[in-house]
Amino acid sequence: MPDSYDVLRSVLTSSFRVPEDEIEPGRTFAQLDLDSLALTELVLVLHERLGVRVSTEAASRTATLEEVARHLDALRAEGARPVGPS
């Protein structure tokens, strides 16, 4: 399973043309000049790539890349756990 931060970084550079040297864990989406429409699209792309639904609140303009990557990791771990007794 690819690291969530690496997937986020890849999506930002390939789909949103954010220069790779601007992507750092502590940067916010606002600092990367992503507006609310871009964030809505980002949520959709992450759902396609990772199979998890990220809320637009979790991917807000004030969220850091590290915060979103941790949120993605938690969602992915949740989805990987079996539901109910085996």
SEMAR-34398 format. One record per residue: residue number from 1; residue in three letters; chain; x, y, z of N, C-alpha, C, O, CB in turn. Coordinates in Angstrom, 2 decimals, always signed. Each point is the difference from the previous one (the first is absolute). Glycine has a CB too. Layout:
% residues N
(r NUM, ALA, A, (X, Y, Z), (X, Y, Z), (X, Y, Z), (X, Y, Z), (X, Y, Z))
...
This chain:
% residues 86
(r 1, MET, A, (+0.85, -1.17, +0.00), (-0.85, +1.17, +0.00), (+0.90, +1.24, +0.00), (+0.85, +0.15, +0.88), (-2.72, -1.40, +0.35))
(r 2, PRO, A, (+1.69, +2.14, -2.22), (+0.84, +1.20, -0.04), (-0.29, +0.93, +1.18), (-1.13, +0.05, +0.50), (+1.22, -0.22, -3.00))
(r 3, ASP, A, (+0.91, +0.87, +2.93), (-0.12, +0.95, +1.09), (-0.97, +1.12, -0.41), (+0.09, +0.52, -1.11), (+2.27, -1.05, +1.91))
(r 4, SER, A, (-3.27, +0.90, +0.10), (-1.00, +1.03, -0.31), (+0.63, +1.33, -0.35), (-0.47, +0.70, -0.90), (-1.10, -1.85, +2.44))
(r 5, TYR, A, (+2.64, +1.52, -0.86), (+0.66, +1.26, -0.30), (+0.58, -0.02, -1.41), (-0.08, +0.99, -0.73), (+0.62, -0.68, +3.17))
(r 6, ASP, A, (+0.03, -1.45, -2.84), (+0.56, -0.12, -1.35), (-1.09, +0.10, -1.06), (+0.19, +0.62, -1.05), (+1.65, -2.04, +1.96))
(r 7, VAL, A, (-3.00, +0.81, -0.64), (-1.12, +0.09, -0.94), (-0.48, +1.44, -0.08), (-0.24, +0.50, -1.10), (-0.44, -2.88, +1.62))
(r 8, LEU, A, (+0.54, +3.04, +0.61), (-0.43, +1.40, +0.03), (+0.98, +0.87, -0.78), (-0.41, +0.84, -0.80), (-0.69, -1.21, +3.04))
(r 9, ARG, A, (+2.36, +0.16, -2.02), (+1.05, +0.74, -0.71), (-0.10, -0.23, -1.51), (+0.08, +0.94, -0.78), (+1.42, -1.12, +2.81))
(r 10, SER, A, (-1.67, -1.07, -2.42), (-0.12, -0.35, -1.42), (-1.21, +0.66, -0.64), (+0.09, +0.53, -1.11), (+1.04, -2.71, +1.59))
(r 11, VAL, A, (-2.26, +2.15, +0.21), (-1.23, +0.61, -0.53), (+0.19, +1.50, -0.14), (-0.41, +0.59, -1.00), (-0.98, -2.39, +2.06))
(r 12, LEU, A, (+2.00, +2.43, -0.07), (+0.19, +1.45, -0.05), (+0.91, +0.40, -1.16), (-0.25, +1.01, -0.66), (-0.08, -0.91, +3.13))
(r 13, THR, A, (+1.37, -0.87, -2.72), (+0.91, +0.36, -1.09), (-0.57, -0.34, -1.37), (+0.14, +0.78, -0.94), (+1.77, -1.14, +2.50))
(r 14, SER, A, (-2.57, -0.79, -1.68), (-0.48, -0.42, -1.31), (-1.34, +0.61, -0.39), (-0.17, +0.44, -1.13), (+1.40, -2.55, +1.48))
(r 15, SER, A, (-2.17, +2.14, +0.57), (-1.34, +0.49, -0.34), (-0.19, +1.50, +0.22), (-0.81, +0.63, -0.67), (-0.02, -2.87, +1.27))
(r 16, PHE, A, (+1.59, +2.80, +0.33), (-0.20, +1.41, +0.34), (+1.22, +0.86, -0.33), (+0.01, +1.21, +0.26), (-1.55, -1.93, +1.54))
(r 17, ARG, A, (+2.55, +0.09, -2.37), (+1.21, +0.70, -0.45), (+0.67, +0.85, +1.08), (+0.53, +1.08, -0.28), (-1.54, -1.06, -1.97))
(r 18, VAL, A, (+0.97, -0.51, +3.47), (+0.73, +0.66, +1.08), (+1.46, -0.40, -0.14), (+0.30, -1.19, -0.07), (-2.34, +1.20, +1.64))
(r 19, PRO, A, (+2.96, +0.95, -1.62), (+1.42, -0.35, -0.10), (+0.44, -0.86, +1.18), (-0.32, +0.29, +1.15), (+0.74, +1.85, -2.40))
(r 20, GLU, A, (+0.30, -3.20, +0.95), (+0.42, -0.95, +1.03), (+0.77, +0.67, +1.13), (-0.13, -0.41, +1.15), (+0.20, -1.36, -2.90))
(r 21, ASP, A, (+0.74, +2.78, +1.44), (+0.80, +0.64, +1.04), (-0.85, +0.85, +0.95), (+0.50, +0.45, +1.03), (+1.42, -0.43, -2.62))
(r 22, GLU, A, (-3.19, +0.21, +1.27), (-0.89, +0.74, +0.89), (-0.75, -0.91, +0.96), (-0.62, +0.46, +0.96), (+0.38, +1.26, -2.72))
(r 23, ILE, A, (+0.29, -3.02, +1.51), (-0.75, -0.95, +0.81), (+0.82, -0.41, +1.21), (+1.05, -0.64, -0.13), (-2.28, -0.19, -1.92))
(r 24, GLU, A, (+0.74, +1.21, +3.22), (+0.63, -0.34, +1.28), (-1.10, -0.38, +0.97), (-1.11, +0.53, -0.10), (+3.08, +1.05, -0.32))
(r 25, PRO, A, (-1.69, -2.47, +1.37), (-1.03, -0.47, +0.93), (-0.73, +1.12, +0.75), (-1.21, -0.12, +0.24), (+2.56, -1.92, +0.00))
(r 26, GLY, A, (-0.67, +3.11, +0.11), (-0.61, +1.06, +0.79), (-0.73, +1.06, -0.81), (-0.58, +0.92, +0.58), (+2.34, -1.32, +1.03))
(r 27, ARG, A, (-1.75, +0.29, -2.92), (-0.67, +0.99, -0.86), (-1.50, -0.26, -0.02), (-0.45, -1.14, +0.07), (+2.51, +1.36, -1.49))
(r 28, THR, A, (-2.83, +0.86, +1.34), (-1.45, -0.13, -0.12), (-0.40, +0.06, -1.47), (+0.79, +0.40, -0.86), (-1.12, +0.65, +3.15))
(r 29, PHE, A, (-0.90, -1.44, -2.56), (-0.49, +0.09, -1.37), (-0.11, +1.45, -0.44), (+0.19, +0.30, -1.18), (-1.44, -2.45, +1.49))
(r 30, ALA, A, (+0.96, +3.04, +0.62), (-0.05, +1.43, -0.32), (+1.38, +0.48, -0.45), (+0.11, +0.77, -0.95), (-1.98, -0.42, +2.61))
(r 31, GLN, A, (+2.92, -0.80, -0.98), (+1.36, +0.38, -0.37), (+0.39, -0.54, -1.37), (+0.89, +0.54, -0.66), (-0.29, -0.49, +3.08))
(r 32, LEU, A, (-1.27, -1.12, -2.84), (+0.26, -0.57, -1.32), (-0.95, +0.58, -1.05), (-0.04, -0.46, -1.14), (+0.85, -1.65, +2.23))
(r 33, ASP, A, (-1.58, +3.12, -0.69), (-0.94, +0.70, -0.89), (-1.10, -0.90, -0.55), (-0.44, +0.18, -1.14), (+2.29, +1.33, +0.54))
(r 34, LEU, A, (-2.31, -2.47, +1.41), (-1.13, -0.82, -0.41), (-1.27, +0.60, +0.59), (-0.11, +0.19, +1.21), (+1.56, -2.27, -1.35))
(r 35, ASP, A, (-2.41, +2.39, -0.72), (-1.26, +0.57, +0.47), (-0.99, -1.12, +0.32), (+0.32, -1.18, -0.12), (+0.07, +3.26, -1.27))
(r 36, SER, A, (-1.60, -1.70, +1.81), (-0.98, -0.99, +0.44), (-0.42, -0.94, -1.14), (-0.26, -1.18, +0.24), (-0.55, +2.81, +1.47))
(r 37, LEU, A, (+0.74, -1.12, -2.92), (-0.34, -0.85, -1.14), (+1.10, -1.05, -0.24), (-0.30, -1.16, -0.26), (-1.01, +3.06, -0.77))
(r 38, ALA, A, (+2.56, -1.48, +1.11), (+1.12, -0.93, -0.16), (-0.01, -1.05, +1.11), (+0.30, -1.17, -0.25), (+1.05, +2.98, -0.86))
(r 39, LEU, A, (-1.70, -1.40, +2.33), (-0.03, -0.96, +1.11), (-1.12, -1.02, -0.18), (+0.15, -1.16, +0.35), (+0.78, +2.92, +1.17))
(r 40, THR, A, (-2.05, -1.32, -2.07), (-1.09, -0.94, -0.30), (+0.47, -1.02, -1.02), (-0.28, -1.19, +0.14), (-1.45, +2.97, +0.37))
(r 41, GLU, A, (+2.43, -1.33, -1.52), (+0.54, -0.91, -1.01), (+1.05, -0.93, +0.62), (+0.06, -1.18, -0.33), (-0.49, +2.91, -1.46))
(r 42, LEU, A, (+1.26, -1.20, +2.68), (+1.02, -0.81, +0.68), (-0.66, -1.13, +0.78), (+0.47, -1.14, -0.05), (+1.03, +3.15, +0.22))
(r 43, VAL, A, (-2.58, -1.71, +0.54), (-0.72, -1.02, +0.76), (-0.47, -1.12, -0.93), (+0.10, -1.18, +0.35), (-0.83, +2.92, +1.33))
(r 44, LEU, A, (+0.23, -1.38, -2.85), (-0.46, -1.00, -0.97), (+1.15, -0.85, -0.54), (-0.12, -1.22, -0.13), (-1.76, +2.75, -0.49))
(r 45, VAL, A, (+3.00, -0.89, +0.32), (+1.16, -0.73, -0.51), (+0.55, -0.95, +1.06), (+0.35, -1.14, -0.31), (+0.21, +3.08, -1.21))
(r 46, LEU, A, (-0.49, -1.49, +2.77), (+0.48, -0.87, +1.08), (-0.93, -1.19, +0.20), (+0.45, -1.10, +0.28), (+0.62, +3.09, +0.83))
(r 47, HIS, A, (-2.37, -1.76, -1.26), (-0.95, -1.11, +0.10), (+0.26, -1.03, -1.10), (-0.01, -1.20, +0.25), (-1.71, +2.76, +0.77))
(r 48, GLU, A, (+1.95, -1.08, -2.23), (+0.30, -0.91, -1.12), (+1.29, -0.77, +0.23), (+0.07, -1.20, -0.26), (-1.27, +2.76, -1.28))
(r 49, ARG, A, (+2.22, -0.87, +2.02), (+1.33, -0.63, +0.17), (+0.07, -0.93, +1.20), (+0.60, -1.07, -0.07), (+0.40, +3.08, -0.99))
(r 50, LEU, A, (-1.63, -1.59, +2.18), (+0.18, -0.74, +1.25), (-1.24, -0.75, +0.46), (+0.08, -0.85, +0.89), (+1.57, +2.55, -0.28))
(r 51, GLY, A, (-2.80, -1.40, -1.21), (-1.22, -0.70, +0.39), (-0.57, +0.44, +1.33), (-0.78, -0.73, +0.60), (+1.61, -1.16, -1.89))
(r 52, VAL, A, (-0.46, +3.07, +1.75), (-0.55, +0.53, +1.25), (-0.67, +1.34, -0.28), (+0.40, +0.74, -0.90), (+1.38, -1.93, +2.28))
(r 53, ARG, A, (-2.79, +1.48, -0.59), (-0.71, +1.27, -0.15), (+0.53, +0.99, +1.04), (-0.15, -0.21, +1.20), (-1.91, -0.97, -2.09))
(r 54, VAL, A, (+2.66, +2.23, +0.40), (+0.54, +1.05, +0.86), (-1.02, +1.13, +0.01), (-0.48, +0.42, -1.06), (+2.91, -1.04, +0.56))
(r 55, SER, A, (-2.77, +1.11, +1.67), (-0.94, +1.11, +0.07), (+0.69, +1.29, -0.44), (+1.21, +0.14, +0.13), (-2.47, -1.27, +1.75))
(r 56, THR, A, (+0.47, +2.05, -2.42), (+0.58, +1.27, -0.40), (+0.47, +0.78, +1.22), (+0.87, +0.87, -0.12), (-2.36, -0.82, -1.91))
(r 57, GLU, A, (+0.93, -0.35, +3.20), (+0.47, +0.65, +1.23), (+1.42, -0.46, +0.34), (+0.82, +0.80, +0.44), (-3.20, -0.64, +0.40))
(r 58, ALA, A, (+2.65, -1.44, -1.05), (+1.34, -0.53, +0.30), (+1.03, +0.56, -0.97), (+1.17, +0.15, +0.35), (-2.20, -2.25, +0.56))
(r 59, ALA, A, (+0.60, +2.39, -2.13), (+0.91, +0.55, -1.01), (-0.31, +1.48, -0.21), (-0.19, +0.44, -1.13), (+0.37, -2.71, +0.00))
(r 60, SER, A, (-0.22, +3.01, +2.21), (-0.29, +1.43, -0.08), (+1.25, +0.77, -0.42), (+1.10, -0.54, +0.02), (-2.89, +0.31, +1.75))
(r 61, ARG, A, (+1.60, +1.48, -2.13), (+1.14, +0.84, -0.42), (+1.02, +0.19, +1.11), (+1.17, +0.26, -0.27), (-2.68, +0.91, -1.32))
(r 62, THR, A, (+1.07, -1.30, +2.86), (+0.92, +0.21, +1.13), (+0.67, -1.29, +0.47), (+0.87, +0.04, +0.87), (-2.29, +1.88, -0.19))
(r 63, ALA, A, (+1.02, -3.06, -1.24), (+0.61, -1.27, +0.39), (+1.39, -0.12, -0.61), (+0.24, +0.42, -1.13), (-2.52, -1.50, +1.29))
(r 64, THR, A, (+3.19, +0.50, +0.62), (+1.34, -0.25, -0.54), (+0.01, -1.33, -0.75), (-0.87, -0.84, +0.21), (+1.93, +2.17, +1.68))
(r 65, LEU, A, (-0.09, -1.49, -2.75), (+0.12, -1.25, -0.75), (+0.20, -1.17, +0.96), (-0.53, -1.09, -0.22), (+1.50, +2.34, -1.74))
(r 66, GLU, A, (-0.20, -1.03, +3.01), (+0.24, -1.05, +0.99), (-1.30, -0.41, +0.69), (-0.24, -1.19, +0.21), (+2.57, +2.06, +0.14))
(r 67, GLU, A, (-3.17, +0.10, +0.01), (-1.28, -0.30, +0.64), (-0.89, -0.83, -0.92), (-0.62, -0.97, +0.44), (+0.79, +3.09, +0.89))
(r 68, VAL, A, (-0.23, -1.75, -2.58), (-0.83, -0.73, -0.95), (+0.56, -1.40, -0.24), (-0.77, -0.96, -0.09), (+0.11, +3.13, -1.01))
(r 69, ALA, A, (+1.96, -2.30, +1.01), (+0.62, -1.32, -0.18), (-0.30, -0.91, +1.19), (-0.30, -1.18, -0.18), (+2.13, +2.22, -1.21))
(r 70, ARG, A, (-1.75, -0.50, +2.60), (-0.34, -0.80, +1.20), (-1.47, -0.41, -0.03), (-0.34, -1.13, +0.35), (+2.11, +2.34, +0.98))
(r 71, HIS, A, (-2.63, -0.28, -1.74), (-1.43, -0.30, -0.11), (-0.23, -1.11, -1.03), (-0.78, -0.92, +0.24), (+0.21, +3.31, +0.39))
(r 72, LEU, A, (+1.26, -2.31, -1.76), (-0.10, -1.05, -1.02), (+0.48, -1.34, +0.54), (-0.63, -1.03, -0.25), (+0.95, +2.76, -1.53))
(r 73, ASP, A, (+0.79, -1.72, +2.51), (+0.51, -1.24, +0.60), (-1.04, -0.63, +0.92), (-0.21, -1.22, -0.03), (+2.55, +2.12, -0.11))
(r 74, ALA, A, (-2.99, -0.07, +0.96), (-1.01, -0.50, +0.94), (-1.19, -0.58, -0.76), (-0.51, -1.07, +0.36), (+1.23, +2.78, +1.34))
(r 75, LEU, A, (-1.17, -1.03, -2.73), (-1.13, -0.50, -0.80), (+0.36, -1.31, -0.69), (-0.82, -0.92, -0.06), (+0.04, +3.26, -0.29))
(r 76, ARG, A, (+1.99, -2.43, -0.16), (+0.43, -1.22, -0.69), (+0.13, -1.16, +0.98), (-0.36, -1.13, -0.33), (+1.56, +2.53, -1.37))
(r 77, ALA, A, (-0.70, -1.13, +2.90), (+0.13, -1.05, +1.01), (-1.39, -0.48, +0.43), (-0.21, -1.20, +0.21), (+2.40, +2.18, +0.58))
(r 78, GLU, A, (-3.11, -0.06, -0.66), (-1.38, -0.33, +0.37), (-0.62, -0.91, -1.05), (-0.67, -0.98, +0.33), (+0.45, +3.17, +0.88))
(r 79, GLY, A, (+0.45, -1.87, -2.47), (-0.56, -0.80, -1.09), (+0.64, -1.37, -0.12), (-0.60, -0.92, -0.56), (+0.12, +3.02, -0.62))
(r 80, ALA, A, (+1.70, -2.25, +1.69), (+0.72, -1.27, -0.10), (-0.38, -0.97, +1.12), (+0.27, -1.19, -0.10), (+1.60, +2.41, -1.00))
(r 81, ARG, A, (-2.50, -0.70, +2.17), (-0.36, -0.86, +1.12), (-1.24, -0.82, -0.33), (-0.93, +0.51, -0.63), (+1.92, +1.15, +2.22))
(r 82, PRO, A, (-1.01, -2.91, -1.19), (-1.20, -0.80, -0.22), (-1.15, +0.51, +0.86), (+0.21, +0.49, +1.11), (+1.22, -2.49, -1.67))
(r 83, VAL, A, (-2.62, +1.88, +0.04), (-1.19, +0.44, +0.74), (-0.67, -1.23, +0.59), (-0.32, -0.95, -0.72), (+0.01, +2.97, -0.79))
(r 84, GLY, A, (+0.09, -1.99, +2.83), (-0.68, -1.11, +0.67), (+0.90, -1.19, +0.22), (+1.16, -0.01, -0.42), (-3.26, +0.78, -0.60))
(r 85, PRO, A, (+1.56, -1.79, +1.69), (+0.80, -1.20, +0.29), (+0.25, -0.81, -1.26), (-0.80, -0.01, -0.93), (-0.15, -0.05, +3.24))
(r 86, SER, A, (+2.09, -0.62, -2.31), (+0.36, -0.82, -1.17), (-0.45, -1.42, +0.19), (+0.22, -0.83, -0.88), (+1.73, +2.28, +0.43))
